[in-house]
Amino acid sequence: MLSVLRTTWPLFLGILLLMVGNGMQGTLLGIRGGLEGIPTLQMSVVMSGYFAGFLLGSLTVPGLIKNVGHVRVFAALGSMISSVLVLYAVEPGWIWWTLLRGIIGFCFCGVYITSESWLNAGSTNENRGQTLSAYMIVQLLGIVSAQALLNTSDPGGYTLFIVASVLVSFAFMPILLSARPAPQFQTIKRMTFRQLYRASPLGCVGIFLMGGVFAVLSGMSSVWGATIGLSVAQISLFVAASYAGGLVLQYPIGWISDRYDRRKLVLMLAAVGAATGLVVIAAQPGTLGLVIAGAMMGGIANPIYALLLAYTNDYLDQSDMAAASAGLLFIYGIGSMGGPVITGWLMEVIGPDGFWVYMGVLLAMLTVYAGWRTTQRRALTPEEQGNFAVITPNATTIAVEAALDEKQSDPADRRSSDAA
């Protein structure tokens, strides 16, 4: 890992600063919306704008890169992100913010695609796994660190928006000034949704449901926190805990998944997540209980996402991985767009508990569907499965394909390590 960081530190430093800026703007908008008196339903539309923009970016940015190159696209999108972060504070209003959130989601998608292309092209077969693991860890550390910065100034002013803009601007310097050449960009072949569903019904349905869960957890946490009267410090702690839980639990759950039926593991994790939402609604815990629940929900949502990708990958030829990952990420994007809006509507109808109700219902649906799927197809043996890859929902097709390809290439590596 240290050797990887020594050779790619400019990229990782840039990615870290980018994720700090991105993590700040998501939470900050939810808090600021509460201060401005913007209704919950309208704020949910604002939050969904990011996921709509991200989905649009996944479809169009590869074409831009192919036409004008990585460096130009990266620099242009980076400049746009930095500008948008300042423009948020110019006119606090839900329509304006929705437009800006869509733009910033589009731009961050493009930035992730180019960054992941550089990392993947600069990795060797020997260190690709370590590089991608470090990339995922840096992403999560950046978002967690961002929550601490929210407590350094008044969210009702301009300072925090300016800080996020400056951090993003700084992020592009080490990346663009590094000597790493731009990689060759290849167009990914398409796989129809019917083909993808035939390969893994659970993967398709599960990714769609988890899109809604993760979009609510990452996009609506600050809106929910502001609605129930949490302080800035409490909201930032809750959001940080949700990401930290995902970081901590990815690896032990991944280790188990390489040795156990992944469908049953998805079922059990989803059931625990649904139960967590039910307990919060019934017990109405204090700040500590909410933070623990946030860590639990994040620690479940992130690994389930990676589990579903790994499970789908187990039923694919290596040549189909790129097309399948693109299709799954599109399905995930569709689920993500609707999650915040439905949650906002529920919070208007039944109160703040709608935040937990929506995530709990989706996870309960996944529990039932995963249980039914265990009766429809025999379980793969550990020897037939590919290895689990640590993948966060922020990753684009480039990182997903590279991670799955690296882990799928030689399942015997795991068996030999078990025997040692």
C-alpha positions as CSV (number, residue, x, y, z in Angstrom):
1,M,0.0,0.0,0.0
2,L,2.8,2.4,0.9
3,S,4.5,1.8,-2.4
4,V,1.3,2.6,-4.2
5,L,0.9,5.9,-2.3
6,R,4.5,6.9,-3.1
7,T,4.0,6.7,-6.8
8,T,0.4,8.0,-7.0
9,W,0.2,10.5,-4.1
10,P,-0.6,13.5,-6.4
11,L,-3.8,11.8,-7.6
12,F,-4.7,10.6,-4.1
13,L,-4.2,14.1,-2.6
14,G,-6.3,15.6,-5.3
15,I,-9.1,13.0,-4.8
16,L,-9.0,13.5,-1.1
17,L,-9.5,17.3,-1.5
18,L,-12.2,16.7,-4.0
19,M,-14.1,14.4,-1.7
20,V,-13.8,16.9,1.2
21,G,-15.4,19.6,-1.1
22,N,-18.1,17.2,-2.3
23,G,-18.8,16.0,1.2
24,M,-19.1,19.5,2.5
25,Q,-21.6,20.8,-0.1
26,G,-24.0,17.9,0.3
27,T,-24.4,18.2,4.1
28,L,-24.1,22.0,4.1
29,L,-27.0,22.4,1.7
30,G,-29.3,20.4,3.9
31,I,-28.4,22.4,7.0
32,R,-28.7,25.7,5.1
33,G,-32.0,24.7,3.6
34,G,-33.4,24.4,7.2
35,L,-32.0,27.8,8.1
36,E,-33.7,29.3,5.0
37,G,-37.0,27.7,5.8
38,I,-37.2,25.7,2.6
39,P,-39.8,22.9,2.9
40,T,-38.6,19.4,3.2
41,L,-40.2,18.2,0.0
42,Q,-38.5,21.0,-2.0
43,M,-35.2,20.2,-0.4
44,S,-35.6,16.6,-1.4
45,V,-35.9,17.7,-5.0
46,V,-32.7,19.7,-4.5
47,M,-30.9,16.6,-3.2
48,S,-32.2,14.4,-6.0
49,G,-30.7,16.8,-8.5
50,Y,-27.2,15.6,-7.8
51,F,-28.1,12.0,-8.7
52,A,-29.9,13.1,-11.8
53,G,-26.8,15.0,-12.9
54,F,-24.5,12.1,-12.0
55,L,-26.6,9.7,-14.1
56,L,-26.5,12.1,-17.1
57,G,-22.8,12.5,-16.7
58,S,-22.2,8.7,-16.8
59,L,-24.0,8.6,-20.2
60,T,-22.3,11.7,-21.8
61,V,-18.9,12.3,-20.2
62,P,-17.2,9.3,-21.9
63,G,-18.1,10.9,-25.3
64,L,-16.7,14.2,-24.2
65,I,-13.4,12.5,-23.1
66,K,-13.2,10.7,-26.4
67,N,-13.6,13.9,-28.4
68,V,-11.4,16.3,-26.5
69,G,-9.3,14.3,-24.1
70,H,-9.0,13.7,-20.4
71,V,-7.1,16.8,-19.4
72,R,-9.5,19.3,-21.0
73,V,-12.6,17.6,-19.7
74,F,-11.1,17.3,-16.2
75,A,-10.0,21.0,-16.1
76,A,-13.3,22.3,-17.5
77,L,-15.5,20.2,-15.1
78,G,-13.2,21.2,-12.2
79,S,-13.6,24.9,-12.9
80,M,-17.4,24.4,-13.1
81,I,-17.5,22.6,-9.7
82,S,-15.5,25.4,-8.0
83,S,-17.8,28.0,-9.5
84,V,-21.0,26.2,-8.5
85,L,-19.9,25.8,-4.9
86,V,-19.7,29.6,-4.6
87,L,-23.0,30.2,-6.5
88,Y,-24.9,28.2,-4.0
89,A,-24.7,31.1,-1.5
90,V,-25.7,33.8,-4.1
91,E,-29.4,32.9,-4.1
92,P,-30.6,30.4,-1.5
93,G,-33.6,28.9,-3.3
94,W,-34.7,25.4,-4.1
95,I,-35.1,25.8,-7.9
96,W,-31.7,27.5,-8.2
97,W,-30.1,24.9,-5.9
98,T,-31.7,22.0,-7.8
99,L,-30.1,23.3,-11.1
100,L,-26.7,23.7,-9.4
101,R,-26.9,20.3,-7.8
102,G,-27.6,18.8,-11.2
103,I,-24.6,20.6,-12.6
104,I,-22.3,19.6,-9.8
105,G,-23.5,15.9,-10.0
106,F,-22.7,15.9,-13.7
107,C,-19.3,17.4,-13.1
108,F,-18.3,15.2,-10.3
109,C,-19.2,12.1,-12.4
110,G,-16.8,13.3,-15.1
111,V,-14.1,14.1,-12.6
112,Y,-14.4,10.6,-11.1
113,I,-14.3,9.0,-14.5
114,T,-11.1,10.8,-15.5
115,S,-9.4,10.2,-12.1
116,E,-10.3,6.5,-12.1
117,S,-9.0,6.2,-15.7
118,W,-5.7,7.7,-14.7
119,L,-5.4,5.4,-11.6
120,N,-6.3,2.3,-13.5
121,A,-4.0,3.1,-16.4
122,G,-1.1,3.8,-14.0
123,S,-1.6,0.5,-12.1
124,T,0.0,-2.8,-12.9
125,N,-1.5,-6.3,-12.4
126,E,0.5,-6.6,-9.2
127,N,-0.7,-3.5,-7.5
128,R,-4.1,-2.7,-9.1
129,G,-6.0,-4.2,-6.1
130,Q,-4.0,-2.1,-3.6
131,T,-4.5,1.0,-5.7
132,L,-8.2,0.6,-6.0
133,S,-8.6,-0.2,-2.3
134,A,-6.5,2.9,-1.4
135,Y,-8.8,5.0,-3.8
136,M,-11.9,3.8,-2.0
137,I,-10.4,4.5,1.4
138,V,-9.3,8.0,0.4
139,Q,-12.8,8.7,-1.0
140,L,-14.5,7.8,2.3
141,L,-11.8,9.6,4.4
142,G,-12.4,12.8,2.4
143,I,-16.2,12.7,3.0
144,V,-15.7,11.9,6.7
145,S,-13.2,14.7,7.1
146,A,-15.5,17.2,5.4
147,Q,-18.1,16.8,8.2
148,A,-15.5,18.2,10.7
149,L,-15.0,21.3,8.6
150,L,-18.7,22.1,8.8
151,N,-18.2,23.1,12.4
152,T,-15.6,25.7,11.7
153,S,-18.0,28.5,10.6
154,D,-21.6,29.6,10.5
155,P,-23.6,27.6,7.9
156,G,-25.8,30.6,7.4
157,G,-22.9,32.6,5.9
158,Y,-20.7,32.4,2.8
159,T,-17.5,31.1,4.4
160,L,-18.1,27.3,4.2
161,F,-19.2,27.5,0.5
162,I,-15.9,29.4,-0.2
163,V,-13.8,26.9,1.7
164,A,-15.3,24.0,-0.3
165,S,-14.7,25.9,-3.6
166,V,-11.1,26.6,-2.6
167,L,-10.4,23.0,-1.6
168,V,-11.8,21.8,-5.0
169,S,-9.6,24.3,-6.8
170,F,-6.6,23.1,-4.9
171,A,-7.5,19.5,-5.7
172,F,-6.8,19.9,-9.4
173,M,-3.3,21.2,-9.1
174,P,-1.5,18.0,-7.9
175,I,-3.5,16.0,-10.4
176,L,-3.0,18.2,-13.5
177,L,0.6,18.9,-12.7
178,S,1.6,15.3,-12.2
179,A,3.5,13.7,-15.1
180,R,1.1,10.9,-15.5
181,P,0.0,10.6,-19.2
182,A,-3.6,10.5,-20.1
183,P,-4.8,6.9,-20.7
184,Q,-6.5,5.5,-23.8
185,F,-10.2,5.7,-23.4
186,Q,-12.3,2.9,-24.9
187,T,-16.1,2.9,-25.4
188,I,-17.8,0.3,-23.4
189,K,-20.0,-2.2,-25.3
190,R,-23.6,-2.3,-24.2
191,M,-25.6,-5.1,-22.5
192,T,-29.3,-5.0,-22.6
193,F,-31.2,-4.9,-19.4
194,R,-32.9,-8.2,-20.3
195,Q,-29.5,-9.9,-20.6
196,L,-28.4,-8.3,-17.4
197,Y,-31.5,-9.4,-15.5
198,R,-31.2,-12.9,-16.9
199,A,-27.7,-13.1,-15.6
200,S,-28.6,-11.9,-12.1
201,P,-32.2,-10.9,-11.1
202,L,-31.1,-10.2,-7.6
203,G,-28.3,-8.0,-8.8
204,C,-30.6,-5.8,-10.8
205,V,-33.4,-5.6,-8.3
206,G,-31.0,-5.2,-5.4
207,I,-28.9,-2.5,-7.0
208,F,-32.1,-0.5,-7.8
209,L,-33.3,-0.7,-4.2
210,M,-29.9,0.1,-2.8
211,G,-29.7,3.2,-5.0
212,G,-32.7,4.5,-3.1
213,V,-31.2,3.6,0.3
214,F,-27.8,5.2,-0.4
215,A,-29.2,8.3,-2.0
216,V,-31.4,8.9,1.1
217,L,-28.6,8.2,3.5
218,S,-26.1,10.4,1.7
219,G,-28.5,13.1,0.4
220,M,-31.2,13.5,3.0
221,S,-29.4,12.9,6.3
222,S,-28.7,16.6,6.8
223,V,-32.2,17.6,5.7
224,W,-33.7,15.1,8.2
225,G,-31.3,16.2,10.9
226,A,-32.2,19.9,10.4
227,T,-35.9,18.9,10.5
228,I,-35.7,17.2,13.9
229,G,-33.6,20.1,15.3
230,L,-30.1,18.5,15.5
231,S,-27.2,20.9,15.8
232,V,-24.6,21.3,13.0
233,A,-22.2,19.2,15.1
234,Q,-24.7,16.5,15.6
235,I,-25.7,16.4,11.9
236,S,-22.0,16.3,10.8
237,L,-21.3,13.5,13.4
238,F,-24.3,11.4,12.1
239,V,-23.2,11.8,8.4
240,A,-19.6,11.0,9.3
241,A,-20.7,7.9,11.2
242,S,-22.7,6.6,8.2
243,Y,-19.6,6.7,6.0
244,A,-17.2,5.5,8.7
245,G,-19.5,2.5,9.2
246,G,-19.2,1.6,5.6
247,L,-15.5,2.0,5.6
248,V,-15.0,-0.3,8.7
249,L,-17.5,-3.0,7.7
250,Q,-16.6,-3.4,4.1
251,Y,-13.6,-5.6,4.7
252,P,-15.0,-8.1,7.3
253,I,-18.2,-8.5,5.3
254,G,-16.2,-8.9,2.1
255,W,-14.1,-11.6,3.8
256,I,-17.2,-13.5,4.8
257,S,-18.8,-13.2,1.4
258,D,-15.9,-15.0,-0.2
259,R,-16.7,-18.0,1.9
260,Y,-20.5,-17.9,2.1
261,D,-23.6,-17.8,-0.1
262,R,-23.7,-14.1,-1.0
263,R,-27.5,-14.1,-1.4
264,K,-28.0,-15.2,2.2
265,L,-25.5,-12.6,3.3
266,V,-27.4,-9.9,1.4
267,L,-30.6,-11.2,3.0
268,M,-29.2,-11.0,6.6
269,L,-27.6,-7.6,6.1
270,A,-30.8,-6.2,4.6
271,A,-32.8,-7.6,7.4
272,V,-30.5,-6.0,10.0
273,G,-30.9,-2.7,8.2
274,A,-34.6,-2.9,8.1
275,A,-34.6,-3.8,11.8
276,T,-32.4,-0.8,12.5
277,G,-34.9,1.6,11.0
278,L,-37.7,0.0,12.9
279,V,-35.8,0.3,16.2
280,V,-35.1,4.0,15.6
281,I,-38.7,4.7,14.9
282,A,-39.9,2.8,18.0
283,A,-37.3,3.9,20.5
284,Q,-36.7,7.5,19.3
285,P,-33.1,7.4,20.7
286,G,-30.9,10.4,21.6
287,T,-27.9,11.6,19.7
288,L,-25.7,8.7,20.6
289,G,-28.3,6.2,19.5
290,L,-28.9,8.0,16.2
291,V,-25.1,8.1,15.5
292,I,-24.9,4.3,16.2
293,A,-27.9,3.7,13.9
294,G,-26.3,5.9,11.2
295,A,-23.1,3.9,11.4
296,M,-25.1,0.6,11.2
297,M,-27.1,1.8,8.2
298,G,-24.0,3.0,6.4
299,G,-22.1,-0.1,7.4
300,I,-24.8,-2.2,5.8
301,A,-25.6,-0.1,2.7
302,N,-22.0,0.1,1.4
303,P,-21.2,-3.6,1.7
304,I,-24.5,-4.7,0.2
305,Y,-23.8,-2.6,-2.8
306,A,-20.4,-4.2,-3.3
307,L,-21.9,-7.6,-2.6
308,L,-24.5,-7.3,-5.3
309,L,-21.9,-6.2,-7.8
310,A,-19.7,-9.2,-6.9
311,Y,-22.7,-11.6,-7.0
312,T,-23.7,-10.4,-10.4
313,N,-20.1,-10.7,-11.6
314,D,-20.0,-14.4,-10.5
315,Y,-22.5,-15.2,-13.4
316,L,-20.7,-13.2,-16.1
317,D,-17.8,-13.9,-18.5
318,Q,-14.9,-11.6,-17.9
319,S,-15.5,-10.0,-21.3
320,D,-19.0,-8.9,-20.1
321,M,-17.9,-7.2,-16.9
322,A,-17.6,-3.6,-18.3
323,A,-21.0,-3.8,-20.0
324,A,-22.7,-5.3,-17.0
325,S,-21.2,-2.7,-14.6
326,A,-22.4,0.1,-16.8
327,G,-25.9,-1.3,-16.8
328,L,-25.9,-1.9,-13.1
329,L,-24.7,1.7,-12.4
330,F,-27.5,3.0,-14.7
331,I,-30.1,1.0,-12.7
332,Y,-28.5,2.3,-9.5
333,G,-28.8,5.9,-10.8
334,I,-32.5,5.5,-11.6
335,G,-33.1,4.2,-8.0
336,S,-31.0,7.1,-6.6
337,M,-33.0,9.8,-8.3
338,G,-36.3,8.8,-6.8
339,G,-35.1,8.1,-3.3
340,P,-34.7,11.7,-1.9
341,V,-38.0,12.8,-3.4
342,I,-40.1,9.9,-2.1
343,T,-38.4,10.4,1.3
344,G,-39.2,14.1,1.3
345,W,-42.8,13.3,0.5
346,L,-43.0,10.8,3.3
347,M,-41.4,13.3,5.8
348,E,-44.1,15.8,4.8
349,V,-46.9,13.2,5.3
350,I,-45.8,11.2,8.4
351,G,-43.1,13.4,9.8
352,P,-39.3,13.0,10.2
353,D,-39.6,9.3,10.7
354,G,-40.3,9.0,7.0
355,F,-36.5,9.2,6.6
356,W,-36.1,5.8,8.4
357,V,-39.4,4.4,7.0
358,Y,-38.3,4.6,3.4
359,M,-34.9,3.1,3.9
360,G,-36.4,0.4,6.1
361,V,-39.1,-0.5,3.5
362,L,-36.5,-0.8,0.7
363,L,-34.3,-3.0,2.9
364,A,-37.3,-5.1,3.9
365,M,-38.2,-5.6,0.2
366,L,-34.6,-6.6,-0.5
367,T,-34.7,-9.1,2.4
368,V,-37.9,-10.7,1.0
369,Y,-36.6,-10.8,-2.6
370,A,-33.2,-12.2,-1.7
371,G,-34.9,-14.9,0.3
372,W,-37.1,-15.8,-2.6
373,R,-34.1,-15.9,-5.0
374,T,-32.3,-18.4,-2.8
375,T,-35.1,-20.9,-3.8
376,Q,-34.7,-20.2,-7.5
377,R,-31.0,-20.9,-8.2
378,R,-28.4,-23.2,-6.5
379,A,-25.8,-21.5,-4.4
380,L,-22.3,-21.2,-5.9
381,T,-19.5,-22.8,-4.0
382,P,-16.7,-20.5,-2.7
383,E,-14.5,-22.0,-5.4
384,E,-16.9,-20.9,-8.1
385,Q,-17.2,-17.3,-6.8
386,G,-14.9,-14.4,-7.6
387,N,-13.3,-12.5,-4.8
388,F,-15.2,-9.6,-3.1
389,A,-14.0,-6.1,-4.2
390,V,-14.3,-3.0,-2.0
391,I,-16.4,-0.7,-4.1
392,T,-18.3,2.4,-2.9
393,P,-21.5,3.8,-4.6
394,N,-19.4,6.9,-5.6
395,A,-17.3,4.8,-8.0
396,T,-17.9,4.9,-11.7
397,T,-17.8,2.2,-14.3
398,I,-14.0,2.5,-14.7
399,A,-13.3,1.7,-11.1
400,V,-16.0,-1.0,-10.8
401,E,-14.8,-2.8,-13.9
402,A,-11.2,-2.7,-12.8
403,A,-11.9,-3.8,-9.3
404,L,-14.1,-6.7,-10.4
405,D,-11.7,-7.7,-13.1
406,E,-8.8,-7.8,-10.7
407,K,-10.7,-9.8,-8.1
408,Q,-12.3,-12.2,-10.6
409,S,-9.2,-13.0,-12.5
410,D,-7.9,-15.6,-10.1
411,P,-10.2,-17.0,-7.4
412,A,-7.5,-19.5,-6.6
413,D,-5.5,-16.8,-4.9
414,R,-8.0,-16.9,-2.1
415,R,-8.1,-20.6,-1.8
416,S,-4.3,-20.8,-1.7
417,S,-4.3,-18.2,1.0
418,D,-6.8,-20.2,3.0
419,A,-4.7,-23.3,2.7
420,A,-1.6,-21.5,3.9
